[in-house]
């Protein structure tokens, strides 16, 4: 009678040992690559802020690891070369003008009159002409997590392109539906900053799509502040406060999308951001920000320093995490190396416990049946 009780207790013990690993496994995205489609749909100098919005997101996803080869950047206007620009060949998202977003490392894939509803839909669905270069193709697959960011002028279930045509919420939903049927994504985060933005994701009915917008029906989306030297607003409030959160995130961060959404303050943003998660299969507090704004890392990361052995001496490196230069943002970049011997020891322990549990369960079942 004692043996069955012991075996039962061992089974319970093995369940506790693996419960955390199992929970972690099912909360993971399962993606193997990341893509970002960043779209500014507005022309004209007075829409400077929409270009700055998009370039700000471009800089953020590049900083978090998504390479240019996996970013599709669409800018409807080149305000950096506009004759009204007091600071030629530059784009800023803040009146202090500390960071030139245009810089010398920006790859624009669709510019000017190439930014159309047709080209955007063809890009998402993969229905491009055979002579389209690789840089203008979304070469995603069923293991791709895709960030789709859009900004411009919109209304109830529409977003204007070039002040000449519109994409509707139905067009967008149909494009995502085609992507789903053609297995062109694993998960999508759709983010839009425009007036009545939340109406743009109202018609989406494809699975594994998470959507967020800057303002609800009959509500405008406002700019954050104006640079009076340039004479125009330089960034929108919704994008500004998203960036305020993202600037504190690095590639090793465990921050989740729930953490990001919890920072949304209608008073600061001057509108009511919306979140639609009913089509998304994972809890938001398990979805890392880097699942969409970053890139898949092929190394395991440790959050603490560890000893480096060189010959017979032991060197311990403790990086100065809080050291920054004046006027620069603070980013915490931790070691990407791990203590392999510790990992191996943990793996052996888990393997032994697992084998012992399996044998015990088999023995218990054999005795019960006999």
MIGUVEX-843169 format. One line per 4 residues: number of its first residue (from 1); their letters; for each residue x, y, z of C-alpha. Coordinates in pm, 1 decimal. Last residue first. Layout:
<atoms>
NUM> a> X:Y:Z; ... $
</atoms>
This chain:
<atoms>
370> xxxx> -261.7:-684.5:-1261.7; -401.8:-361.7:-1409.7; -312.9:-158.4:-1099.5; 36.9:-305.0:-1073.4 $
366> xxxx> 113.2:-218.7:-1436.9; -31.2:133.8:-1400.3; 188.9:200.8:-1094.8; 498.3:64.9:-1270.2 $
362> xxxx> 434.5:284.7:-1573.2; 383.0:590.3:-1353.0; 706.9:518.0:-1167.5; 901.9:469.1:-1489.9 $
358> xxxx> 772.8:802.3:-1626.4; 849.0:985.1:-1300.7; 1205.0:847.9:-1291.9; 1260.2:952.2:-1652.0 $
354> xxxx> 1131.8:1305.2:-1585.1; 1332.2:1347.7:-1264.6; 1648.6:1233.0:-1443.4; 1587.9:1466.0:-1739.3 $
350> xxxx> 1511.9:1765.1:-1516.1; 1832.9:1711.2:-1318.9; 2037.1:1667.1:-1635.5; 1894.7:1988.6:-1788.0 $
346> xxxx> 1965.2:2187.4:-1471.3; 2327.7:2069.3:-1471.9; 2363.4:2152.8:-1842.0; 2227.0:2504.3:-1789.0 $
342> xxxx> 2469.3:2562.2:-1503.6; 2759.7:2442.1:-1717.6; 2652.6:2675.3:-1999.5; 2674.7:2994.6:-1795.2 $
338> xxxx> 2508.4:3228.6:-2040.5; 2613.3:3499.2:-2286.5; 2394.9:3784.1:-2410.6; 2519.6:4022.7:-2143.2 $
334> xxxx> 2287.2:4312.4:-2064.6; 2213.1:4625.9:-2263.1; 2009.1:4868.2:-2054.2; 1916.2:5169.6:-2262.7 $
330> xxxx> 1921.5:5526.3:-2125.9; 1852.9:5801.8:-2376.7; 2121.8:6054.3:-2455.8; 2140.2:6422.2:-2359.7 $
326> xxxx> 2444.6:6379.8:-2138.2; 2624.2:6048.7:-2193.0; 2496.7:5743.7:-2016.0; 2611.3:5519.2:-1730.6 $
322> xxxx> 2322.6:5345.8:-1555.0; 2412.6:4990.1:-1646.0; 2783.5:5018.8:-1560.2; 2879.1:4667.9:-1676.1 $
318> xxxx> 2999.5:4423.7:-1409.4; 3277.8:4212.2:-1553.6; 3427.7:3936.6:-1342.9; 3768.4:3805.5:-1440.2 $
314> xxxx> 3897.6:3478.7:-1304.1; 4267.8:3399.2:-1345.0; 4410.9:3067.0:-1451.2; 4391.2:3112.7:-1828.5 $
310> xxxx> 4099.1:3355.1:-1881.0; 3782.4:3255.5:-1697.5; 3488.0:3493.4:-1740.9; 3268.5:3507.7:-1433.6 $
306> xxxx> 2899.3:3590.2:-1476.0; 2695.4:3909.2:-1503.8; 2320.1:3891.3:-1454.6; 2021.2:3913.6:-1686.4 $
302> xxxx> 2110.8:3606.4:-1890.5; 2013.4:3567.3:-2253.8; 1984.0:3261.4:-2474.4; 2096.9:3307.3:-2831.2 $
298> xxxx> 1914.6:3296.6:-3164.4; 1719.4:3614.8:-3097.1; 1396.4:3662.7:-3288.8; 1354.3:4028.7:-3374.0 $
294> xxxx> 1200.5:4320.2:-3190.3; 885.8:4532.6:-3209.7; 652.6:4235.2:-3251.2; 758.9:3959.1:-3009.5 $
290> xxxx> 985.1:4225.4:-2853.4; 688.2:4366.6:-2661.4; 654.7:4027.1:-2497.0; 316.6:3856.2:-2504.8 $
286> xxxx> 240.6:3674.7:-2178.5; 48.6:3963.4:-2017.2; -151.0:3990.8:-2338.6; -298.0:3644.3:-2300.9 $
282> xxxx> -244.4:3447.4:-2625.0; -496.0:3350.7:-2893.2; -570.9:3689.6:-3048.5; -904.9:3735.9:-3222.5 $
278> xxxx> -1071.8:3883.5:-2911.3; -774.6:4117.9:-2854.3; -900.2:4457.1:-2971.9; -742.7:4753.3:-2798.3 $
274> xxxx> -863.3:5113.3:-2819.0; -702.0:5444.3:-2738.2; -933.7:5713.6:-2596.6; -823.1:6063.0:-2695.4 $
270> xxxx> -624.4:6353.2:-2547.7; -314.4:6128.2:-2519.1; -236.9:6264.5:-2172.8; -596.8:6246.3:-2049.2 $
266> xxxx> -670.8:5918.6:-2229.4; -378.0:5752.3:-2046.4; -231.0:5445.3:-2215.4; 41.5:5307.9:-1986.3 $
262> xxxx> -150.1:4984.8:-1923.4; -134.1:4910.8:-2295.4; 245.1:4890.1:-2282.2; 250.8:4663.7:-1975.5 $
258> xxxx> -12.3:4445.2:-2141.7; 214.0:4431.7:-2446.5; 475.2:4272.7:-2225.2; 807.9:4387.3:-2080.9 $
254> xxxx> 1058.1:4102.5:-2048.4; 1339.3:4307.5:-2201.2; 1648.2:4151.2:-2358.3; 1624.5:4343.2:-2687.6 $
250> xxxx> 1582.4:4677.3:-2509.3; 1282.4:4862.9:-2372.3; 1289.3:5206.0:-2206.8; 1252.6:5384.9:-2542.3 $
246> xxxx> 944.5:5167.6:-2604.2; 746.6:5333.4:-2324.6; 806.2:5692.1:-2438.3; 764.1:5567.8:-2794.9 $
242> xxxx> 407.0:5459.6:-2723.7; 350.6:5795.0:-2556.6; 467.3:5987.0:-2864.5; 272.8:5763.9:-3105.1 $
238> xxxx> -53.8:5844.3:-2929.6; 31.8:6213.0:-2893.3; 120.4:6278.3:-3258.0; 463.6:6411.0:-3355.7 $
234> xxxx> 633.7:6720.0:-3504.9; 356.7:6979.3:-3515.8; 444.3:7250.8:-3766.1; 628.8:7585.1:-3788.6 $
230> xxxx> 982.1:7454.1:-3819.1; 1110.9:7703.2:-3562.8; 781.9:7670.4:-3374.3; 830.3:7299.3:-3311.6 $
226> xxxx> 479.4:7192.5:-3215.2; 353.9:6945.6:-2955.1; 161.2:6622.2:-2906.1; -60.0:6611.2:-3213.2 $
222> xxxx> -421.7:6507.5:-3174.4; -632.5:6208.3:-3275.3; -994.8:6307.1:-3322.6; -1297.5:6127.1:-3179.8 $
218> xxxx> -1623.2:6040.6:-3354.4; -1550.2:5666.0:-3315.2; -1253.8:5584.5:-3091.1; -900.1:5714.7:-3090.6 $
214> xxxx> -537.7:5598.8:-3105.0; -571.9:5243.2:-3228.9; -481.0:4890.5:-3122.2; -516.6:4555.6:-3294.1 $
210> xxxx> -412.5:4197.7:-3216.2; -448.2:3946.7:-3497.5; -413.7:3573.3:-3431.8; -733.9:3481.1:-3613.2 $
206> xxxx> -896.6:3665.0:-3900.2; -1221.3:3860.6:-3857.3; -1115.6:4223.6:-3903.6; -1417.2:4450.7:-3959.0 $
202> xxxx> -1374.0:4677.7:-3653.7; -1001.4:4728.6:-3710.2; -1031.7:5067.0:-3883.0; -1299.3:5189.2:-3640.9 $
198> xxxx> -1039.3:5224.4:-3366.1; -861.3:5497.6:-3560.7; -1138.1:5755.8:-3533.4; -873.7:6018.7:-3621.5 $
194> xxxx> -537.3:5860.1:-3697.3; -265.7:5651.1:-3531.3; -291.2:5282.0:-3624.1; -135.0:4968.9:-3477.6 $
190> xxxx> -196.3:4618.1:-3614.2; -0.5:4346.5:-3433.1; -5.4:4033.9:-3646.8; 63.7:3672.3:-3551.5 $
186> xxxx> 191.2:3368.2:-3742.6; 178.5:3527.6:-4085.5; 161.6:3465.5:-4459.5; -34.9:3142.3:-4440.9 $
182> xxxx> -215.4:3205.0:-4772.3; -556.1:3188.8:-4602.6; -437.2:3417.3:-4322.3; -284.9:3669.5:-4561.3 $
178> xxxx> -606.4:3667.6:-4764.7; -805.4:3742.1:-4448.9; -561.9:4020.4:-4355.8; -623.8:4181.0:-4694.3 $
174> xxxx> -1000.1:4138.7:-4657.6; -992.6:4308.5:-4316.3; -796.6:4601.9:-4460.2; -1034.2:4645.5:-4753.1 $
170> xxxx> -1333.3:4621.3:-4516.8; -1184.6:4886.5:-4286.0; -1160.5:5112.3:-4589.6; -856.2:5236.3:-4780.7 $
166> xxxx> -898.5:5583.9:-4922.1; -792.9:5787.0:-5223.3; -658.4:6135.5:-5308.1; -530.4:6296.7:-4988.6 $
162> xxxx> -216.2:6089.1:-5050.8; -383.1:5786.9:-4890.6; -680.5:5850.8:-4662.3; -784.0:5604.3:-4392.5 $
158> xxxx> -1139.4:5470.7:-4365.3; -1373.3:5304.9:-4114.5; -1516.1:5630.1:-3967.1; -1245.1:5884.6:-4036.4 $
154> xxxx> -882.6:5907.9:-4136.0; -575.9:6125.4:-4175.6; -232.7:5963.3:-4152.1; -57.4:5686.4:-3961.6 $
150> xxxx> -16.6:5312.9:-4011.3; 184.1:5047.3:-3825.8; 169.1:4679.8:-3924.4; 393.2:4468.3:-3699.4 $
146> xxxx> 429.7:4114.7:-3834.5; 520.7:3792.3:-3655.1; 632.8:3539.8:-3913.5; 614.7:3161.4:-3871.0 $
142> xxxx> 342.4:3107.1:-4133.0; 552.1:3294.3:-4389.6; 674.5:3646.7:-4465.9; 844.5:3775.3:-4778.5 $
138> xxxx> 675.9:4116.7:-4775.5; 813.1:4245.9:-5103.8; 944.8:4591.0:-5193.3; 1307.6:4521.6:-5098.0 $
134> xxxx> 1294.3:4199.9:-5301.1; 1246.1:4390.5:-5624.1; 909.6:4379.1:-5807.0; 964.4:4234.3:-6156.0 $
130> xxxx> 716.5:3949.4:-6100.6; 431.7:4192.1:-6017.9; 305.3:4192.4:-5660.0; 16.4:3987.0:-5523.5 $
126> xxxx> 189.0:3904.2:-5194.2; -123.9:3979.0:-4989.5; 30.9:4249.3:-4772.6; 231.6:4414.9:-5051.5 $
122> xxxx> -54.3:4397.4:-5300.1; -279.1:4570.7:-5045.1; -24.4:4848.9:-4990.6; 45.7:4885.7:-5362.5 $
118> xxxx> -325.3:4919.9:-5439.5; -390.4:5167.6:-5157.8; -108.7:5386.3:-5284.6; 237.7:5486.9:-5163.3 $
114> xxxx> 427.9:5478.5:-5491.0; 328.5:5843.0:-5539.0; 590.1:5955.9:-5290.8; 807.9:5679.3:-5151.8 $
110> xxxx> 795.3:5301.3:-5121.5; 1104.8:5118.7:-4990.6; 1265.9:5397.3:-4785.7; 1598.0:5279.4:-4642.6 $
106> xxxx> 1722.1:5507.8:-4364.7; 2082.7:5500.6:-4245.9; 2219.6:5853.0:-4293.5; 1995.5:6044.1:-4055.0 $
102> xxxx> 1623.6:6070.8:-4124.5; 1526.5:6052.4:-3759.1; 1761.5:6334.8:-3658.4; 1773.8:6316.4:-3280.1 $
98> xxxx> 1841.3:6610.8:-3048.9; 1589.2:6841.8:-3219.0; 1463.0:6997.3:-2891.5; 1122.4:7034.3:-3058.8 $
94> xxxx> 1083.3:6659.3:-3081.5; 1008.3:6416.1:-3362.2; 1274.2:6548.2:-3598.1; 1324.7:6502.1:-3972.3 $
90> xxxx> 1641.2:6620.5:-4147.3; 1762.8:6674.2:-4502.9; 1723.5:7052.1:-4475.9; 1679.5:7219.5:-4134.6 $
86> xxxx> 1448.3:7515.7:-4202.4; 1221.3:7281.0:-4397.7; 996.5:7500.9:-4611.5; 1175.4:7394.0:-4931.6 $
82> xxxx> 1074.0:7029.7:-4859.5; 1369.6:6793.3:-4875.2; 1319.8:6635.2:-4532.5; 945.3:6645.2:-4588.2 $
78> xxxx> 971.5:6354.9:-4832.7; 608.5:6258.1:-4876.9; 405.8:5936.2:-4895.9; 655.7:5739.3:-4690.3 $
74> xxxx> 633.5:5357.5:-4699.3; 894.7:5157.2:-4507.2; 892.7:4777.7:-4542.9; 1119.2:4632.2:-4276.0 $
70> xxxx> 1257.6:4277.3:-4291.4; 1565.8:4354.4:-4503.9; 1616.9:4665.4:-4291.6; 1693.1:4441.5:-3994.0 $
66> xxxx> 1459.3:4396.9:-3694.5; 1678.0:4411.2:-3382.5; 1531.1:4637.4:-3117.7; 1711.8:4943.5:-3254.2 $
62> xxxx> 1569.1:4872.4:-3598.6; 1217.6:4844.8:-3452.8; 1260.5:5178.9:-3275.0; 1412.7:5372.4:-3567.4 $
58> xxxx> 1128.0:5268.9:-3796.1; 870.8:5358.6:-3530.3; 1019.0:5707.7:-3511.1; 1032.4:5724.6:-3891.8 $
54> xxxx> 659.6:5655.2:-3903.1; 559.9:5917.6:-3648.7; 799.3:6172.8:-3802.1; 635.0:6125.0:-4142.7 $
50> xxxx> 295.9:6174.1:-3979.7; 421.1:6480.0:-3790.9; 519.7:6661.0:-4112.0; 154.0:6663.4:-4221.3 $
46> xxxx> 166.4:7042.9:-4267.5; 432.6:6991.5:-4536.8; 212.3:6796.3:-4774.7; 145.3:6424.1:-4821.7 $
42> xxxx> -4.4:6171.1:-4583.7; -15.4:5787.2:-4592.4; 278.3:5709.5:-4363.6; 312.1:5331.2:-4350.7 $
38> xxxx> 539.6:5101.5:-4151.3; 528.8:4730.6:-4234.7; 748.3:4542.5:-3985.2; 862.6:4181.6:-4011.3 $
34> xxxx> 981.7:3929.8:-3754.8; 1115.4:3575.7:-3783.4; 1091.1:3234.0:-3614.3; 750.2:3258.5:-3450.2 $
30> xxxx> 627.8:3015.5:-3183.8; 464.0:3294.5:-2985.3; 533.6:3154.7:-2641.5; 256.9:3123.6:-2382.6 $
26> xxxx> 222.9:2747.5:-2438.5; 589.4:2681.8:-2363.1; 600.9:2906.5:-2058.0; 306.9:2727.0:-1899.9 $
22> xxxx> 472.2:2391.6:-1968.5; 804.5:2507.5:-1822.0; 632.6:2640.8:-1509.1; 436.5:2318.4:-1461.4 $
18> xxxx> 741.8:2094.9:-1512.0; 869.9:2062.7:-1155.9; 520.8:2087.3:-1006.6; 399.1:1795.0:-1218.9 $
14> xxxx> 708.3:1593.1:-1131.5; 628.3:1632.4:-761.5; 266.2:1518.9:-810.3; 388.5:1208.0:-992.0 $
10> xxxx> 637.1:1140.9:-712.6; 357.6:1169.1:-456.8; 151.1:912.4:-649.7; 447.3:675.3:-666.8 $
6> xxxx> 498.0:703.1:-292.5; 128.0:635.3:-227.3; 131.0:337.8:-468.2; 437.9:196.0:-286.2 $
2> xx> 296.4:228.1:65.8; 0.0:0.0:0.0 $
</atoms>
